[in-house]
C-alpha cells in the first residue's frame, strides 16, 4: 500500500478519526477553520465529498447538485462546493436540526487553490486507508470505503482521465480495469 506523504505542512483538509459510526476532521483555508464530527447514521459524508468534488468538475454526471450534508446530531451542516477555474469555494451553513424549517445558526465561507485542496483530500483519504484498512474502515464507519471515487479523483488530479465510463445498455456502465488497477497498485503496493 502506498503510504501517504509525510508532508508536515498544515493540510487544507484532514480526517482525524473514524469511530463507532462517527467521522471527525477539519477543513482550513488559512483564514477560516471548520471542524466536523459527523454521524454515519444519516449519510455517507466521506463518499459524498469525493462524489461532490468529481461532480462539480464535470467528471461525474450531476445527478443531484453540488450540495453535501453532514449530520452532527441534532445539527445539520450543508456544504455547497463551487469550482471557478483554479479555485474551489466552500460555503458551510449550519442549521439547528435537520427539519425543513430549522434555523440557520452559522455560515462559514472557505476559499482554496483547487490543486492544493484536491491533493490534500486525496492524501487524507490515503492516510485514512492506511490507518484503518478497508475492513477496519467499514467496521468503524459502517459504510464501504469510497475506493472508486478516490481512484477517479486521483486520475483527475493527474490530468490523465484514463478512467472513463462507457454506457453498455440501459443503466449499465463499464470502466477500464487496467486503468483502475494502476491507481489501486499506487494505493496498495507502492512504497515511498
Buried (B, 14 or more C-beta within 10 A) or exposed (E): BBEBEEEEEEBBBBBBEBEEEBBBBBBBBEEEEBEBBBBBEBBBBBBBBBBBBBBBBEBBEEEEEBEBBBBBEEBBBBBBBEBEEEBBBBBBBBBBBBEEEBEEEEEBBBBBEBEBBBBBBBBBBBBBBBBBBEEBBEEBBBBEBBBBBBBBBBBBBEEEEBBEEEEEEEEEEEBEEEBBEBBBEBBEEEEE
